[in-house]
Amino acid sequence: MRQGVYTLSDTKMCSPRCRDFKCVKNALSYRGGQAWCNWTNEPCDIKSCNYAACYKRRLLDNGICGLTVKRKTREDVEPEEFTVEEIRVRSKITRKIGEKTIF
């Protein structure tokens, strides 16, 4: 089974104004309507900040909100193609279940 992440058409970047955003260092303040990091004395940049977090744990590495990303799963192998080996069981189990092999 292969899995991939495909972005939706309305993928959004995470912003410090999101209600689920959290600065782990508690260094976020607002100056002139702009999010400001008091730890680095620079505007808050979520992409490169190690202390940016999301309460819902959906913040991706590149700064995209994971709530706006849809995961698609595609199955390449059918379940019938798997082979299952039979396991020989010992005499005590054979007496209990009545079979010499399982699966």
Secondary structure, DSSP 8 states (H G I E B T S, - for coil): -EEEEEE-TT--B--TTSTTEEETTS-EEEETTEEEETTTTEE--TTT-TTEEETTS-B-TTSBBGGGEEEEEE--S-GGG-----EE--HHHHHHHS-SEE-
